Amino acid sequence: MKKESNTKHDKGFSLIELIIAMSITLILMGLATTLFAGALGTRTRESRKTDALTSARAALSAISREISNSGYGLTTNGIVTADSGAQKIHFRANLENEDYTTDGIGEDVTYFFDSATQSIVRYDPNNTPTTSVVVNRISNVTFSYFDYVGNSSTPTTSTTPTNNTGRVRITVTVRLEEVVGQPRNQTVTFTSDVTLRNSTYMLNQY
């Protein structure tokens, strides 16, 4: 008597089915990789943006605080008009208030934009070192001067200061670092208005 064979021969995947399955898998992996890369690029961009903006804000705050003391202990607003302009400001103050000299640290300061290094530079001939970088990765820095004549509260604006300058506007444009997969040439602009507390106009307000 013969035994019947119970062995079943199950069919496997055909070559076409295998290719289709692999293609779908590769497509899904590609989509997942694209989404992950985009998320990583966004995270990197935001991280670098935060770092750049934090540095720029800190630098702008320090510059504003120092400029606001311009003219302290002197009989003028302290701005050296012949050496100041749209991308440079030179000012003096008698911080020690002992005499009319400005030969102490922080009493004769110049801030200017260095296009070669894309940075804001501080120059103080009475300090060591005399030159220091305040913040880099800057696209541009401009200074605008508001002049108050007599008792008029309506100022005139110019890119060059005068003895009547009572307020200075600092505009800093920050260039963000490029991130792969993100828009290029992104910039953020900060503006700070600094009142010269020792200018003639401001002193007349007290």
Backbone as ProteinMPNN parsed JSONL, in Angstrom:
{"seq_chain_A": "MKKESNTKHDKGFSLIELIIAMSITLILMGLATTLFAGALGTRTRESRKTDALTSARAALSAISREISNSGYGLTTNGIVTADSGAQKIHFRANLENEDYTTDGIGEDVTYFFDSATQSIVRYDPNNTPTTSVVVNRISNVTFSYFDYVGNSSTPTTSTTPTNNTGRVRITVTVRLEEVVGQPRNQTVTFTSDVTLRNSTYMLNQY", "coords_chain_A": {"N_chain_A": [[0.854, -1.201, 0.0], [0.562, 2.181, -0.893], [1.796, 5.225, 0.528], [0.244, 8.372, 0.68], [1.653, 11.397, -0.383], [1.987, 14.149, 1.734], [3.216, 16.481, 1.442], [3.356, 19.902, 0.784], [3.796, 22.209, -1.723], [4.587, 25.388, -1.379], [4.312, 28.422, -3.063], [6.88, 30.916, -3.534], [7.838, 34.489, -3.437], [7.502, 36.097, -6.514], [9.867, 37.299, -8.97], [9.112, 39.801, -9.961], [7.303, 40.675, -8.019], [9.035, 40.894, -5.861], [10.741, 42.919, -6.73], [8.928, 45.07, -6.88], [8.212, 45.307, -4.16], [10.688, 45.988, -3.039], [11.117, 48.399, -4.337], [9.038, 49.999, -3.32], [9.81, 50.033, -0.635], [12.268, 51.399, -0.81], [11.388, 53.888, -1.73], [9.853, 54.76, 0.445], [11.858, 54.871, 2.388], [13.432, 56.872, 1.252], [11.69, 59.087, 1.397], [11.454, 59.286, 4.175], [14.106, 59.88, 4.85], [14.425, 62.347, 3.577], [12.579, 63.947, 4.99], [13.711, 63.793, 7.537], [16.211, 64.98, 7.09], [15.375, 67.548, 6.399], [14.183, 68.38, 8.797], [16.402, 68.286, 10.48], [18.013, 70.194, 9.237], [16.463, 72.506, 9.654], [16.524, 72.649, 12.425], [19.273, 73.05, 12.853], [19.585, 75.508, 11.538], [17.948, 77.192, 13.126], [19.269, 76.993, 15.541], [21.781, 78.145, 14.98], [20.893, 80.636, 14.254], [19.819, 81.578, 16.65], [22.152, 81.732, 18.211], [23.611, 83.671, 16.778], [21.898, 85.903, 16.941], [21.716, 86.295, 19.677], [24.358, 87.003, 20.305], [24.558, 89.356, 18.775], [22.602, 90.994, 19.965], [23.648, 91.281, 22.555], [26.047, 92.603, 21.975], [25.054, 94.959, 20.811], [23.707, 96.059, 22.956], [25.839, 96.606, 24.718], [27.302, 98.463, 23.191], [25.409, 100.515, 22.933], [25.047, 101.307, 25.586], [27.564, 102.359, 26.173], [27.839, 104.435, 24.312], [25.808, 106.12, 25.174], [26.91, 107.435, 27.32], [28.477, 109.318, 26.218], [30.139, 112.389, 26.174], [30.004, 112.833, 28.88], [30.994, 114.639, 31.702], [32.092, 116.574, 30.12], [31.881, 119.568, 28.07], [30.508, 119.312, 25.771], [28.585, 117.227, 23.455], [30.233, 115.124, 23.178], [30.761, 113.643, 20.853], [33.07, 113.081, 18.29], [32.954, 114.856, 15.658], [34.33, 115.134, 13.227], [35.392, 112.677, 12.821], [33.452, 110.783, 12.594], [30.675, 108.998, 11.184], [28.501, 107.394, 8.796], [29.144, 104.671, 9.133], [30.753, 104.629, 11.286], [31.601, 105.677, 14.564], [32.953, 108.013, 16.724], [33.646, 108.863, 19.941], [33.893, 110.734, 23.028], [34.402, 110.82, 26.599], [34.487, 111.987, 29.944], [34.927, 110.024, 32.151], [36.129, 109.61, 34.634], [35.882, 112.066, 35.712], [37.572, 113.981, 36.799], [39.122, 115.889, 35.598], [39.304, 117.722, 32.499], [40.307, 115.954, 30.704], [40.52, 113.144, 28.465], [41.821, 110.64, 28.708], [41.664, 108.182, 29.87], [40.82, 104.669, 30.336], [38.233, 103.651, 28.243], [37.378, 106.211, 27.761], [37.837, 107.386, 25.344], [36.628, 106.363, 22.649], [36.122, 104.407, 19.711], [33.829, 103.05, 17.481], [33.488, 100.934, 14.736], [32.613, 99.605, 11.482], [34.054, 96.79, 10.113], [34.52, 95.77, 7.035], [36.101, 93.812, 5.889], [36.424, 91.74, 7.733], [33.838, 91.399, 8.396], [32.675, 92.464, 10.8], [32.003, 94.205, 13.924], [34.11, 96.566, 15.258], [35.9, 97.66, 18.091], [37.742, 100.432, 19.127], [40.127, 101.604, 21.327], [42.399, 103.792, 22.319], [43.54, 104.01, 24.803], [43.52, 101.623, 26.046], [44.459, 98.14, 26.532], [44.347, 95.229, 24.733], [44.404, 97.701, 22.097], [42.57, 97.435, 20.07], [39.619, 95.574, 19.518], [37.385, 92.926, 18.617], [33.962, 93.271, 18.61], [31.62, 91.911, 17.818], [31.121, 89.363, 15.388], [30.256, 88.119, 12.044], [28.591, 90.019, 10.864], [26.625, 91.827, 8.603], [26.272, 94.496, 8.032], [26.616, 97.774, 9.48], [25.143, 100.699, 10.573], [25.104, 104.147, 11.467], [22.887, 106.585, 12.515], [22.181, 110.036, 12.966], [20.522, 112.224, 15.158], [19.672, 115.502, 15.251], [19.064, 118.16, 17.465], [17.914, 121.347, 17.519], [18.074, 124.294, 19.311], [15.184, 124.709, 21.324], [13.559, 122.976, 20.066], [11.682, 120.034, 19.722], [11.613, 118.424, 17.594], [13.639, 116.554, 15.683], [16.326, 116.725, 13.223], [17.455, 114.411, 10.815], [20.484, 112.757, 10.003], [23.398, 111.347, 8.339], [25.717, 112.165, 9.301], [27.19, 113.452, 12.243], [26.618, 116.345, 14.414], [27.368, 119.155, 16.544], [24.968, 119.459, 17.727], [23.79, 117.021, 17.965], [21.659, 114.795, 19.564], [20.733, 112.294, 19.817], [21.365, 108.929, 18.818], [21.025, 106.516, 16.338], [21.471, 103.118, 16.042], [21.935, 100.67, 13.665], [22.041, 97.325, 13.069], [22.851, 94.726, 10.936], [22.543, 91.342, 10.776], [24.158, 88.596, 9.39], [23.121, 85.427, 8.717], [24.521, 82.174, 9.161], [24.994, 79.896, 6.451], [22.94, 77.066, 5.865], [22.74, 73.762, 4.789], [20.212, 72.933, 2.531], [18.507, 74.881, 3.368], [17.08, 78.226, 2.967], [19.204, 80.651, 1.389], [21.448, 83.417, 2.221], [20.198, 84.731, 4.434], [19.142, 87.3, 6.597], [19.005, 89.306, 9.604], [17.746, 92.199, 11.162], [18.679, 94.565, 13.61], [17.768, 97.328, 15.64], [18.697, 100.13, 17.555], [17.961, 102.888, 19.527], [19.807, 105.463, 20.881], [19.97, 107.686, 23.467], [21.766, 110.606, 24.013], [22.675, 111.432, 26.988], [24.128, 113.576, 27.924], [24.017, 115.568, 26.07], [23.411, 118.907, 24.824], [20.727, 119.469, 24.338], [19.339, 117.443, 25.737], [20.189, 117.945, 28.362], [18.925, 120.314, 28.82], [16.373, 119.486, 29.231], [16.03, 118.721, 31.8]], "CA_chain_A": [[0.0, 0.0, 0.0], [1.371, 3.402, -1.014], [1.394, 6.401, 1.309], [0.098, 9.61, -0.101], [2.547, 12.466, 0.071], [1.293, 15.337, 2.271], [4.077, 17.657, 1.264], [2.776, 20.963, -0.044], [4.807, 23.11, -2.301], [4.118, 26.788, -1.387], [5.033, 29.3, -3.985], [7.495, 32.111, -2.95], [7.614, 35.714, -4.191], [8.068, 36.123, -7.865], [10.879, 38.346, -9.152], [8.412, 41.081, -10.145], [6.781, 41.077, -6.705], [10.183, 41.296, -5.044], [11.202, 44.235, -7.214], [7.923, 46.053, -6.47], [8.344, 45.482, -2.711], [11.94, 46.729, -2.787], [10.927, 49.777, -4.823], [8.206, 50.705, -2.33], [10.645, 50.234, 0.556], [13.249, 52.455, -1.104], [10.664, 55.161, -1.803], [9.52, 55.146, 1.825], [13.113, 55.259, 3.049], [13.818, 58.168, 0.695], [10.824, 60.11, 1.988], [11.825, 59.438, 5.583], [15.407, 60.558, 4.893], [14.204, 63.748, 3.198], [11.921, 64.612, 6.108], [14.681, 63.885, 8.63], [17.216, 65.98, 6.716], [14.743, 68.86, 6.498], [14.024, 68.71, 10.216], [17.743, 68.545, 11.008], [18.453, 71.481, 8.705], [15.717, 73.558, 10.343], [17.053, 72.73, 13.792], [20.603, 73.66, 12.767], [19.395, 76.915, 11.191], [17.417, 77.916, 14.274], [20.311, 77.032, 16.561], [22.772, 79.152, 14.577], [20.206, 81.928, 14.292], [19.741, 81.979, 18.053], [23.497, 82.115, 18.637], [23.978, 84.937, 16.129], [21.065, 86.984, 17.456], [22.104, 86.534, 21.072], [25.617, 87.751, 20.274], [24.3, 90.699, 18.241], [21.871, 91.763, 20.98], [24.583, 91.598, 23.644], [26.971, 93.623, 21.475], [24.302, 96.201, 20.613], [23.437, 96.598, 24.287], [27.091, 97.165, 25.24], [27.62, 99.664, 22.414], [24.429, 101.55, 23.269], [25.341, 101.791, 26.945], [28.782, 103.163, 26.159], [27.583, 105.663, 23.553], [24.925, 106.997, 25.954], [27.743, 108.213, 28.243], [29.268, 110.269, 25.444], [30.048, 113.769, 26.638], [29.966, 112.922, 30.341], [32.091, 115.413, 32.264], [32.589, 117.527, 29.128], [30.936, 120.653, 27.767], [29.885, 119.011, 24.478], [27.954, 115.908, 23.456], [31.309, 114.135, 23.187], [31.009, 113.015, 19.559], [34.095, 113.694, 17.445], [32.203, 114.953, 14.397], [35.205, 114.988, 12.057], [35.826, 111.29, 12.713], [32.256, 109.954, 12.723], [29.853, 108.994, 9.978], [27.453, 106.386, 8.67], [29.585, 103.365, 9.606], [31.788, 104.822, 12.298], [31.307, 106.712, 15.548], [34.065, 108.287, 17.632], [33.117, 109.718, 21.004], [34.728, 110.877, 24.221], [33.718, 111.09, 27.869], [35.39, 112.134, 31.09], [34.288, 109.136, 33.114], [36.727, 109.801, 35.958], [35.353, 113.355, 36.149], [38.569, 114.69, 37.619], [39.546, 117.046, 34.816], [38.685, 117.697, 31.176], [41.046, 115.057, 29.816], [39.835, 111.889, 28.122], [42.918, 109.712, 28.454], [41.484, 106.965, 30.646], [40.207, 103.543, 29.635], [36.816, 103.843, 27.951], [37.052, 107.634, 27.631], [38.057, 107.819, 23.956], [36.274, 105.092, 22.0], [35.621, 104.412, 18.337], [33.216, 101.827, 16.96], [33.375, 101.003, 13.28], [32.339, 98.358, 10.786], [35.171, 96.3, 9.312], [33.937, 94.939, 5.976], [37.003, 92.698, 5.576], [36.156, 90.644, 8.673], [32.393, 91.382, 8.651], [32.536, 92.563, 12.248], [32.044, 95.508, 14.574], [35.381, 96.664, 15.967], [36.022, 98.728, 19.096], [39.113, 100.936, 19.253], [40.349, 102.451, 22.497], [43.856, 103.983, 22.384], [44.006, 103.995, 26.195], [43.349, 100.281, 26.594], [45.329, 97.106, 25.978], [44.768, 95.752, 23.426], [43.671, 98.89, 21.677], [41.505, 97.043, 19.15], [38.968, 94.298, 19.822], [36.172, 92.647, 17.848], [32.791, 93.211, 19.478], [30.801, 90.803, 17.318], [31.372, 89.108, 13.963], [29.129, 87.676, 11.206], [27.726, 91.179, 10.671], [26.596, 92.253, 7.208], [26.381, 95.948, 7.926], [26.322, 98.601, 10.655], [24.983, 102.109, 10.216], [24.786, 105.091, 12.534], [22.116, 107.766, 12.103], [22.296, 111.05, 14.012], [19.365, 113.092, 15.289], [20.1, 116.799, 15.773], [18.036, 119.004, 18.089], [18.363, 122.738, 17.496], [17.302, 125.126, 20.234], [14.254, 123.98, 22.178], [12.678, 122.176, 19.22], [11.696, 118.595, 20.018], [11.592, 117.717, 16.314], [15.028, 116.513, 15.22], [16.673, 116.474, 11.827], [18.243, 113.181, 10.76], [21.594, 112.8, 9.059], [24.396, 110.292, 8.518], [26.897, 112.799, 9.905], [26.803, 114.13, 13.481], [26.983, 117.738, 14.647], [27.398, 119.479, 17.969], [23.585, 119.441, 18.218], [23.284, 115.655, 17.997], [21.193, 114.397, 20.892], [20.33, 110.883, 19.785], [22.041, 108.145, 17.792], [20.358, 105.246, 16.018], [22.396, 102.086, 15.566], [21.255, 99.599, 12.936], [22.961, 96.211, 12.839], [22.305, 93.648, 10.12], [23.258, 90.097, 11.057], [24.101, 87.596, 8.325], [23.065, 84.086, 9.286], [25.323, 81.178, 8.463], [24.229, 79.071, 5.527], [22.666, 75.681, 6.256], [22.365, 72.967, 3.612], [18.785, 72.653, 2.435], [17.748, 76.027, 3.858], [17.269, 79.423, 2.134], [20.506, 81.306, 1.533], [21.529, 84.867, 2.408], [19.213, 85.197, 5.407], [19.644, 88.349, 7.489], [18.102, 89.857, 10.609], [18.166, 93.566, 11.47], [18.412, 95.11, 14.937], [17.892, 98.79, 15.734], [18.7, 100.655, 18.916], [18.061, 104.344, 19.628], [20.573, 105.826, 22.073], [19.884, 109.104, 23.833], [22.981, 111.14, 24.619], [22.179, 112.111, 28.194], [24.909, 114.772, 28.198], [23.916, 116.535, 24.987], [22.832, 120.178, 25.265], [19.259, 119.393, 24.301], [18.85, 116.593, 26.831], [20.439, 118.619, 29.636], [17.905, 121.369, 28.983], [15.077, 118.878, 29.558], [15.95, 118.454, 33.245]], "C_chain_A": [[0.885, 1.245, 0.0], [0.823, 4.523, -0.129], [1.287, 7.618, 0.405], [1.026, 10.683, 0.478], [1.738, 13.678, 0.503], [2.104, 16.623, 2.089], [3.432, 18.657, 0.314], [3.889, 21.877, -0.53], [4.23, 24.518, -2.389], [4.977, 27.61, -2.332], [5.646, 30.487, -3.224], [7.155, 33.337, -3.775], [8.223, 35.578, -5.573], [9.061, 37.276, -7.955], [10.227, 39.718, -9.278], [7.878, 41.59, -8.809], [7.907, 41.571, -5.803], [10.692, 42.676, -5.437], [10.239, 45.333, -6.782], [8.05, 46.351, -4.975], [9.584, 46.301, -2.365], [11.801, 48.182, -3.223], [10.115, 50.599, -3.826], [9.007, 51.013, -1.072], [11.639, 51.365, 0.357], [12.58, 53.824, -1.163], [10.339, 55.675, -0.397], [10.755, 55.584, 2.592], [13.595, 56.617, 2.549], [13.005, 59.303, 1.277], [11.204, 60.373, 3.435], [13.148, 60.192, 5.727], [15.273, 62.037, 4.57], [13.583, 64.531, 4.343], [12.889, 64.805, 7.272], [15.725, 64.952, 8.341], [16.643, 67.393, 6.816], [14.596, 69.311, 7.938], [15.368, 69.044, 10.847], [18.273, 69.886, 10.532], [17.766, 72.639, 9.387], [16.246, 73.757, 11.753], [18.422, 73.42, 13.809], [20.494, 75.151, 12.475], [18.937, 77.724, 12.395], [18.453, 78.035, 15.38], [21.348, 78.104, 16.244], [22.162, 80.549, 14.605], [20.141, 82.453, 15.712], [21.092, 82.453, 18.559], [23.884, 83.478, 18.076], [23.194, 86.104, 16.715], [21.404, 87.315, 18.893], [23.376, 87.363, 21.14], [25.395, 89.187, 19.814], [23.582, 91.566, 19.266], [22.798, 92.193, 22.113], [25.544, 92.707, 23.215], [26.274, 94.967, 21.332], [24.008, 96.863, 21.954], [24.678, 97.26, 24.872], [27.463, 98.453, 24.523], [26.692, 100.812, 22.804], [24.725, 102.159, 24.632], [26.552, 102.713, 26.955], [28.562, 104.487, 25.42], [26.726, 106.639, 24.369], [25.702, 107.859, 26.945], [28.606, 109.245, 27.53], [29.051, 111.691, 25.956], [30.021, 113.926, 28.149], [31.207, 113.655, 30.855], [32.701, 116.42, 31.312], [31.542, 118.605, 28.893], [30.258, 120.463, 26.422], [29.199, 117.645, 24.563], [28.976, 114.781, 23.335], [31.622, 113.499, 21.849], [32.072, 113.789, 18.778], [33.529, 113.728, 16.033], [33.07, 114.711, 13.164], [35.61, 113.535, 11.823], [34.646, 110.318, 12.875], [31.427, 110.054, 11.455], [28.866, 107.855, 9.993], [27.862, 105.03, 9.214], [30.685, 103.463, 10.658], [31.347, 105.91, 13.269], [32.467, 106.788, 16.542], [33.552, 109.26, 18.692], [34.047, 109.702, 22.219], [33.861, 111.155, 25.438], [34.763, 111.178, 28.965], [34.812, 111.329, 32.255], [34.842, 109.292, 34.527], [36.295, 111.129, 36.576], [36.299, 114.11, 37.08], [39.065, 115.946, 36.908], [38.872, 116.923, 33.452], [39.444, 116.808, 30.194], [40.237, 113.775, 29.574], [40.885, 110.837, 27.775], [42.832, 108.446, 29.3], [40.83, 105.872, 29.818], [38.71, 103.792, 29.471], [36.403, 105.293, 27.769], [37.241, 108.165, 26.206], [37.861, 106.583, 23.073], [35.76, 105.319, 20.581], [35.041, 103.038, 18.005], [33.109, 101.969, 15.444], [33.135, 99.613, 12.705], [33.522, 97.996, 9.913], [34.62, 95.318, 8.279], [34.799, 93.718, 5.65], [36.719, 91.482, 6.456], [34.674, 90.524, 9.004], [32.112, 91.447, 10.153], [32.492, 94.018, 12.714], [33.291, 95.54, 15.442], [35.352, 97.854, 16.919], [37.49, 99.118, 19.22], [39.203, 101.893, 20.425], [41.856, 102.617, 22.661], [44.418, 103.91, 23.795], [43.909, 102.616, 26.84], [44.332, 99.319, 25.951], [44.562, 95.789, 25.918], [43.892, 96.929, 23.009], [42.47, 98.539, 20.801], [40.935, 95.684, 19.541], [37.7, 94.159, 18.986], [35.006, 92.486, 18.812], [31.903, 92.045, 19.103], [31.096, 90.623, 15.836], [30.103, 88.588, 13.297], [28.093, 88.795, 11.04], [27.792, 91.596, 9.2], [26.791, 93.754, 7.062], [26.05, 96.6, 9.273], [26.211, 100.04, 10.195], [24.62, 102.919, 11.45], [24.031, 106.269, 11.928], [22.095, 108.744, 13.27], [21.09, 111.988, 13.98], [19.806, 114.384, 15.98], [18.903, 117.597, 16.293], [18.586, 120.426, 18.183], [17.459, 123.57, 18.403], [16.429, 124.28, 21.147], [13.309, 123.084, 21.375], [12.82, 120.688, 19.553], [11.637, 117.75, 18.753], [12.999, 117.71, 15.72], [15.147, 116.409, 13.709], [17.624, 115.277, 11.81], [19.313, 113.276, 9.682], [22.531, 111.619, 9.31], [25.709, 110.859, 9.042], [26.457, 113.566, 11.14], [27.218, 115.594, 13.499], [27.06, 117.948, 16.159], [26.004, 119.468, 18.585], [22.986, 118.026, 18.271], [22.903, 115.256, 19.421], [20.773, 112.947, 20.964], [21.014, 110.195, 18.616], [21.262, 106.852, 17.589], [21.377, 104.284, 15.422], [21.583, 100.988, 14.892], [22.274, 98.528, 12.572], [22.244, 95.131, 12.028], [23.171, 92.409, 10.305], [23.066, 89.126, 9.901], [24.157, 86.214, 8.956], [23.903, 83.118, 8.467], [24.435, 80.307, 7.577], [24.113, 77.642, 6.044], [22.188, 74.941, 5.018], [20.868, 72.662, 3.648], [17.9, 73.784, 2.91], [17.991, 77.237, 2.946], [18.597, 80.109, 2.423], [20.342, 82.806, 1.76], [20.433, 85.403, 3.332], [19.856, 86.223, 6.334], [18.554, 88.774, 8.471], [18.64, 91.218, 11.004], [17.737, 93.971, 12.881], [18.601, 96.619, 14.904], [17.817, 99.222, 17.183], [18.86, 102.169, 18.865], [18.72, 104.7, 20.959], [20.468, 107.329, 22.311], [21.174, 109.526, 24.505], [22.575, 111.999, 25.812], [22.895, 113.422, 28.464], [24.893, 115.785, 27.054], [23.207, 117.792, 25.506], [21.32, 120.091, 25.333], [18.724, 118.595, 25.479], [19.072, 117.256, 28.183], [19.417, 119.71, 29.905], [16.533, 120.809, 29.344], [14.915, 118.626, 31.053], [15.671, 119.735, 34.021]], "O_chain_A": [[1.829, 1.354, 0.783], [-0.383, 4.752, -0.034], [2.104, 7.853, -0.485], [1.145, 10.83, 1.695], [0.907, 14.18, -0.253], [1.708, 17.699, 2.535], [3.021, 18.317, -0.796], [4.797, 22.243, 0.217], [3.489, 24.837, -3.319], [6.201, 27.487, -2.371], [4.986, 31.026, -2.336], [6.322, 33.283, -4.679], [9.304, 35.02, -5.757], [9.079, 38.143, -7.08], [10.749, 40.699, -8.747], [7.982, 42.777, -8.498], [7.746, 42.548, -5.072], [11.029, 43.495, -4.582], [10.671, 46.407, -6.363], [8.002, 47.512, -4.567], [9.54, 47.19, -1.514], [12.307, 49.088, -2.56], [10.455, 51.743, -3.523], [8.906, 52.103, -0.51], [11.832, 52.194, 1.247], [13.147, 54.812, -0.697], [10.523, 56.853, -0.089], [10.712, 56.55, 3.355], [14.107, 57.421, 3.327], [13.546, 60.357, 1.614], [11.27, 61.521, 3.874], [13.298, 61.035, 6.611], [15.914, 62.88, 5.197], [14.007, 65.648, 4.638], [12.89, 65.853, 7.917], [16.086, 65.733, 9.221], [17.324, 68.319, 7.256], [14.847, 70.47, 8.267], [15.469, 69.97, 11.652], [18.895, 70.628, 11.292], [18.4, 73.654, 9.675], [16.4, 74.886, 12.22], [18.695, 74.261, 14.665], [21.202, 75.964, 13.069], [19.462, 78.804, 12.663], [18.515, 79.049, 16.075], [21.747, 78.875, 17.118], [22.835, 81.524, 14.94], [20.38, 83.636, 15.954], [21.175, 83.463, 19.258], [24.411, 84.331, 18.79], [23.756, 87.172, 16.958], [21.384, 88.48, 19.288], [23.472, 88.306, 21.925], [25.962, 90.123, 20.379], [23.911, 92.742, 19.424], [22.739, 93.334, 22.573], [25.824, 93.629, 23.98], [26.837, 96.001, 21.69], [24.055, 98.088, 22.07], [24.593, 98.341, 25.454], [27.886, 99.421, 25.154], [27.138, 101.945, 22.983], [24.662, 103.376, 24.808], [26.567, 103.724, 27.657], [29.045, 105.534, 25.854], [26.903, 107.853, 24.263], [25.209, 108.905, 27.369], [29.377, 109.964, 28.167], [27.916, 112.13, 26.143], [30.015, 115.051, 28.648], [32.332, 113.323, 30.482], [33.706, 117.055, 31.635], [30.448, 118.555, 29.455], [29.518, 121.336, 25.969], [29.226, 116.991, 25.605], [28.611, 113.606, 23.387], [32.668, 112.862, 21.715], [31.978, 115.007, 18.628], [33.615, 112.743, 15.299], [32.603, 114.15, 12.172], [36.113, 113.196, 10.752], [34.839, 109.162, 13.252], [31.469, 111.059, 10.744], [28.44, 107.398, 11.053], [27.011, 104.295, 9.714], [31.439, 102.518, 10.889], [30.792, 106.932, 12.864], [32.897, 105.786, 17.113], [33.081, 110.351, 18.368], [34.859, 108.796, 22.404], [32.742, 111.654, 25.327], [35.798, 110.516, 28.908], [34.281, 111.889, 33.214], [34.112, 109.127, 35.505], [36.334, 111.303, 37.794], [35.872, 114.784, 38.018], [39.389, 116.944, 37.551], [37.968, 116.107, 33.277], [39.24, 116.905, 28.984], [39.391, 113.39, 30.381], [40.851, 110.228, 26.706], [43.816, 107.718, 29.431], [40.341, 106.129, 28.718], [38.012, 104.104, 30.435], [35.215, 105.586, 27.638], [36.836, 109.289, 25.91], [38.81, 105.853, 22.789], [35.059, 106.291, 20.299], [35.678, 102.007, 18.221], [32.688, 103.009, 14.939], [33.411, 98.595, 13.34], [33.949, 98.788, 9.072], [34.294, 94.178, 8.607], [34.282, 92.703, 5.184], [36.766, 90.343, 5.992], [34.28, 89.664, 9.79], [31.407, 90.601, 10.704], [32.892, 94.932, 11.993], [33.507, 94.649, 16.264], [34.839, 98.921, 16.583], [38.364, 98.269, 19.393], [38.454, 102.866, 20.51], [42.53, 101.684, 23.098], [45.627, 103.765, 23.977], [44.181, 102.457, 28.03], [44.964, 99.644, 24.945], [44.16, 95.275, 26.962], [42.784, 97.113, 23.513], [41.472, 99.259, 20.79], [41.681, 94.757, 19.856], [37.028, 95.145, 18.686], [35.057, 91.662, 19.724], [31.478, 91.277, 19.966], [31.297, 91.598, 15.112], [29.022, 88.607, 13.886], [26.886, 88.554, 11.07], [28.875, 91.704, 8.625], [27.394, 94.225, 6.098], [25.308, 96.049, 10.087], [27.094, 100.543, 9.501], [23.927, 102.444, 12.35], [24.478, 106.872, 10.953], [22.001, 108.334, 14.427], [20.691, 112.479, 12.924], [20.25, 114.372, 17.129], [17.867, 117.689, 15.634], [19.595, 120.671, 18.843], [16.235, 123.546, 18.273], [16.872, 123.262, 21.679], [12.375, 122.504, 21.929], [13.928, 120.161, 19.653], [11.613, 116.521, 18.816], [13.496, 118.755, 15.297], [14.195, 116.054, 13.014], [18.486, 115.144, 12.679], [19.078, 113.804, 8.595], [22.467, 110.974, 10.356], [26.69, 110.133, 9.206], [25.446, 114.267, 11.096], [28.056, 116.028, 12.708], [26.842, 117.022, 16.941], [25.861, 119.468, 19.808], [21.808, 117.861, 18.587], [23.703, 115.362, 20.351], [20.489, 112.427, 22.043], [21.219, 110.794, 17.559], [20.888, 106.18, 18.55], [22.049, 104.59, 14.438], [20.652, 100.442, 15.485], [23.243, 98.789, 11.859], [21.159, 94.683, 12.399], [24.37, 92.424, 10.029], [21.938, 88.867, 9.482], [25.118, 85.872, 9.645], [23.986, 83.224, 7.244], [23.285, 80.021, 7.909], [25.065, 77.084, 6.59], [21.332, 75.435, 4.284], [20.333, 72.199, 4.656], [16.675, 73.673, 2.866], [18.992, 77.278, 2.229], [19.056, 80.14, 3.565], [19.279, 83.385, 1.534], [19.813, 86.424, 3.032], [20.98, 86.033, 6.798], [17.36, 88.625, 8.212], [19.849, 91.387, 11.166], [16.596, 93.753, 13.289], [19.491, 97.127, 14.221], [16.978, 98.741, 17.945], [19.787, 102.677, 18.233], [18.256, 104.294, 22.024], [20.835, 108.135, 21.455], [21.627, 108.886, 25.454], [22.18, 113.155, 25.653], [22.357, 114.293, 29.148], [25.661, 116.747, 27.063], [22.492, 117.74, 26.507], [20.705, 120.584, 26.278], [17.773, 119.011, 26.141], [18.223, 117.14, 29.067], [19.082, 120.0, 31.054], [15.632, 121.56, 29.719], [13.812, 118.352, 31.526], [15.57, 119.704, 35.247]]}, "name": "protein", "num_of_chains": 1, "seq": "MKKESNTKHDKGFSLIELIIAMSITLILMGLATTLFAGALGTRTRESRKTDALTSARAALSAISREISNSGYGLTTNGIVTADSGAQKIHFRANLENEDYTTDGIGEDVTYFFDSATQSIVRYDPNNTPTTSVVVNRISNVTFSYFDYVGNSSTPTTSTTPTNNTGRVRITVTVRLEEVVGQPRNQTVTFTSDVTLRNSTYMLNQY"}
